Amino acid sequence: MIEPAKLVSLGFLKKDNIGCIERAELLKGKTTADLERVEFWDEPGQELVAFSSIEEFVESEDSGIDFLSSIIVHGYARMKISLEPGCTLESVLECLDENYGDPDGSDNTEPTEKMLKAEAKLHAAIIEGYRSWMCEPVVEVVVDLTKWGRDGA
Protein backbone atom coordinates (compact mmCIF):
# COMPACT_ATOMS: atom_id res chain seq x y z
CA MET A 1 0.00 0.00 0.00
CA ILE A 2 1.28 3.46 -0.91
CA GLU A 3 0.45 6.44 1.24
CA PRO A 4 -1.24 9.24 -0.75
CA ALA A 5 1.36 11.64 0.69
CA LYS A 6 3.99 9.75 -1.34
CA LEU A 7 2.04 10.54 -4.52
CA VAL A 8 2.08 14.21 -3.51
CA SER A 9 5.82 14.21 -2.75
CA LEU A 10 6.54 12.72 -6.19
CA GLY A 11 4.44 15.42 -7.89
CA PHE A 12 1.73 13.03 -9.12
CA LEU A 13 -1.05 14.57 -7.02
CA LYS A 14 -1.84 17.98 -5.54
CA LYS A 15 -2.05 18.13 -1.76
CA ASP A 16 -5.64 19.45 -2.07
CA ASN A 17 -6.72 16.11 -3.55
CA ILE A 18 -5.01 13.79 -1.07
CA GLY A 19 -8.36 12.89 0.55
CA CYS A 20 -9.71 11.65 -2.78
CA ILE A 21 -7.41 8.63 -2.90
CA GLU A 22 -9.23 5.48 -1.79
CA ARG A 23 -6.32 3.14 -2.45
CA ALA A 24 -2.87 3.26 -4.05
CA GLU A 25 -0.69 0.19 -4.47
CA LEU A 26 2.18 -1.08 -6.55
CA LEU A 27 1.31 -3.66 -9.16
CA LYS A 28 2.70 -7.18 -8.80
CA GLY A 29 6.49 -7.32 -9.07
CA LYS A 30 6.97 -3.54 -8.91
CA THR A 31 8.98 -1.59 -6.32
CA THR A 32 9.10 1.93 -4.96
CA ALA A 33 12.01 2.56 -7.36
CA ASP A 34 9.59 1.76 -10.20
CA LEU A 35 7.07 4.18 -8.67
CA GLU A 36 9.65 6.96 -8.87
CA ARG A 37 10.04 6.29 -12.62
CA VAL A 38 6.32 6.92 -13.38
CA GLU A 39 5.91 9.56 -16.08
CA PHE A 40 2.33 9.09 -17.28
CA TRP A 41 -1.15 8.43 -15.88
CA ASP A 42 -4.11 6.92 -17.70
CA GLU A 43 -6.77 4.23 -17.59
CA PRO A 44 -5.60 0.61 -17.23
CA GLY A 45 -4.73 -1.09 -20.51
CA GLN A 46 -4.08 2.02 -22.55
CA GLU A 47 -1.69 1.66 -25.47
CA LEU A 48 -1.02 5.39 -25.72
CA VAL A 49 -0.75 7.01 -22.28
CA ALA A 50 -1.04 10.75 -22.22
CA PHE A 51 -1.40 12.44 -18.83
CA SER A 52 1.44 13.72 -16.67
CA SER A 53 -0.47 13.69 -13.36
CA ILE A 54 -3.51 12.17 -11.72
CA GLU A 55 -5.21 15.59 -11.80
CA GLU A 56 -4.57 16.01 -15.50
CA PHE A 57 -6.22 12.65 -16.16
CA VAL A 58 -9.24 13.23 -13.91
CA GLU A 59 -9.83 16.77 -15.15
CA SER A 60 -9.50 15.81 -18.80
CA GLU A 61 -12.67 16.16 -20.80
CA ASP A 62 -11.64 13.07 -22.78
CA SER A 63 -11.53 10.78 -19.78
CA GLY A 64 -15.30 10.14 -19.83
CA ILE A 65 -15.68 9.98 -16.05
CA ASP A 66 -18.46 12.48 -15.45
CA PHE A 67 -20.97 9.95 -14.09
CA LEU A 68 -18.65 7.65 -12.13
CA SER A 69 -18.19 7.68 -8.36
CA SER A 70 -14.64 6.30 -8.51
CA ILE A 71 -12.09 5.42 -11.14
CA ILE A 72 -8.93 3.34 -11.38
CA VAL A 73 -5.89 5.16 -12.71
CA HIS A 74 -2.58 3.50 -13.55
CA GLY A 75 0.81 5.15 -13.31
CA TYR A 76 3.04 4.15 -16.24
CA ALA A 77 6.84 4.10 -16.42
CA ARG A 78 8.97 3.69 -19.51
CA MET A 79 10.01 0.05 -19.87
CA LYS A 80 13.58 -0.82 -18.97
CA ILE A 81 15.41 -2.35 -21.91
CA SER A 82 17.77 -5.28 -21.97
CA LEU A 83 20.10 -6.67 -24.60
CA GLU A 84 21.02 -10.34 -24.88
CA PRO A 85 24.75 -10.98 -24.55
CA GLY A 86 26.14 -11.65 -27.99
CA CYS A 87 23.27 -10.15 -29.99
CA THR A 88 25.19 -7.10 -31.16
CA LEU A 89 28.45 -8.89 -31.77
CA GLU A 90 26.74 -11.76 -33.57
CA SER A 91 25.09 -9.32 -35.99
CA VAL A 92 28.33 -7.43 -36.64
CA LEU A 93 30.37 -10.58 -37.22
CA GLU A 94 27.69 -12.02 -39.48
CA CYS A 95 27.72 -8.84 -41.57
CA LEU A 96 31.54 -8.86 -41.74
CA ASP A 97 31.63 -12.53 -42.72
CA GLU A 98 29.03 -11.88 -45.40
CA ASN A 99 30.97 -8.95 -46.87
CA TYR A 100 34.59 -9.94 -46.22
CA GLY A 101 34.67 -13.62 -45.28
CA ASP A 102 35.66 -16.60 -47.39
CA PRO A 103 32.80 -17.12 -49.87
CA ASP A 104 33.52 -20.86 -49.91
CA GLY A 105 33.88 -21.09 -46.13
CA SER A 106 31.02 -22.23 -43.96
CA ASP A 107 32.56 -21.26 -40.62
CA ASN A 108 31.42 -18.10 -38.92
CA THR A 109 33.94 -15.92 -37.13
CA GLU A 110 34.00 -16.57 -33.39
CA PRO A 111 34.17 -13.52 -31.11
CA THR A 112 37.41 -12.90 -29.23
CA GLU A 113 37.57 -12.07 -25.52
CA LYS A 114 38.43 -8.47 -26.44
CA MET A 115 35.35 -8.25 -28.69
CA LEU A 116 33.11 -9.61 -25.91
CA LYS A 117 34.42 -7.04 -23.41
CA ALA A 118 33.85 -4.24 -25.93
CA GLU A 119 30.31 -5.49 -26.55
CA ALA A 120 29.55 -5.43 -22.82
CA LYS A 121 30.63 -1.76 -22.67
CA LEU A 122 28.57 -0.97 -25.77
CA HIS A 123 25.48 -2.64 -24.26
CA ALA A 124 25.90 -0.66 -21.03
CA ALA A 125 26.14 2.60 -22.99
CA ILE A 126 23.08 1.72 -25.09
CA ILE A 127 20.99 0.76 -22.06
CA GLU A 128 21.99 3.96 -20.26
CA GLY A 129 21.25 6.23 -23.21
CA TYR A 130 18.27 4.59 -24.89
CA ARG A 131 14.87 6.11 -24.08
CA SER A 132 12.13 3.54 -24.45
CA TRP A 133 8.82 4.64 -25.92
CA MET A 134 6.99 1.58 -24.55
CA CYS A 135 5.55 1.98 -21.06
CA GLU A 136 4.39 -0.47 -18.41
CA PRO A 137 1.91 0.01 -15.57
CA VAL A 138 3.59 0.34 -12.18
CA VAL A 139 0.98 1.58 -9.73
CA GLU A 140 -2.80 1.46 -9.43
CA VAL A 141 -4.67 4.30 -7.78
CA VAL A 142 -8.40 4.37 -7.01
CA VAL A 143 -9.74 7.92 -7.00
CA ASP A 144 -13.00 8.80 -5.22
CA LEU A 145 -14.60 11.21 -7.68
CA THR A 146 -17.36 12.19 -5.26
CA LYS A 147 -14.67 13.94 -3.16
CA TRP A 148 -12.81 15.37 -6.13
CA GLY A 149 -12.96 19.16 -6.37
CA ARG A 150 -13.26 19.42 -10.14
CA ASP A 151 -14.13 23.11 -10.00
CA GLY A 152 -10.73 24.55 -9.21
CA ALA A 153 -9.18 21.93 -6.92
N, C-alpha and C positions, 0 to 999 in steps of 0.2 A: 504494500500500500504506500502511495506517495502522498505526502502532506501537501495540500493546496498551496501552502506558503512556498514550497519548493518551486512550484510552477510560476509563482510571482517572482521569486529571486532569479529565475532563469529568463525572465522577460516574456513568458508565454501567456501570462494572464495579468490583468490589472488588479491591484489590491482591492479596488471597489467590488470586484466580482468574485472574491474568494469564497463567499458564502453560497455561491451558486454551484459549487462543485460537490456533487453527491459522492463520487468515487473517482480515484485516479490510481491506476496500477500499471506496472510494467507488464508487457506481454511476455509469454513464456520464452525463457532463454535470454532475455534482455537484462541489462544492468543499468545502474545509475550513470555509468560512463556513456552508455547508449542514449540515455535520456538527454544528456548534455549535448549530444550531436543533433537533436531534433531541429529541423529547419522549417518544416511545413506542417500544417494542420488541415485535416479534411475528414470526410466521412470514411468509414471503413471500406476497404476494397477499391478505392479510387486508383485509376491508372495514372491520371494526371492530377497531382496535388498542387494546390494553388495558394493557400492562405498562410501568412507568416505568424499568426497568433490565433489563440482560441477566440478572442473577441472578433477578429477580422472574419473568421468563419461564421460565427453566430450572427453577426450583424450584416452579413452579406445577403443581398436580396436574392441571390441565386441559390442559396442553401435550402430553400423550400421548407422552412421549419416553423412557419407562422402559427400552425395549429397544434404543435406538439407540446407536451409538458416537459419532456426531457429528450436529450439527444446524446448519442455516443459520438465522440470525436477522437480520431487517432492522430498521434504525433508521429511524423515520418522523418527518418534520417536517411541521408544518402548511404547506399550500400557500400560496405567495405569491399575492395577488390582483392583478388588473390591471383597469383600466377603459378602454374605448375612448374616445378623445377624441370629444366630441360626444354620447355616449350619454345622459348625464344631461340636458344642455341640450335635446337633441332631444325627449326625453320631456316635459319641462316646457313647452316651447313648443307642442308638439302638444296638450297638455292645455289650455293657455291659449287656443289658437286654437279648440279645440273648444267651450270654455265662453264665450269672450268675443270671438272673431273674427267677421268678417263671414260670416253664414250662406250668402250667395250667392257669396262669394269662394272661389276655388280655390287661392289662393296661401298658402303657409305662411309664417309669420314667420321671417325670417333672423336668426341670432344676431349681435349687435353684438360689437365687439372687447372691450368692457367685460364683456359676458356670458361670452365665451370665457375671459378672464382669471379671472373669478370661478369658472367651472367648474373650471379647472385647480387652483385653491386648494382647492375642495371635494373634488376627486378625491384630492389629496394628503392631506387630513385623513381621508377615508374609508379610504384604503389604510393609513395609519398606525394608525388606531383599530380597524379591522375585524379580528376574530379568526376566522380560517377554521376550520371544523370538519373539512374534507377534509384528508387527509394524503397525503404521497407518500414512497416509500422513498428514502433517501439513502445508506445504507451497508449493506453485507452483511458479516456476521461469521459465521465457521464456528467453532463451539465443540466441542472434544473432550470428550465427556461421560465418557470413560473416566478422564479426569484431574480431572473435576469433583468437588469435595468436597461432595456433597449433604447430608451429615449434619453440618451446622453450619459449613460454609465460608462 
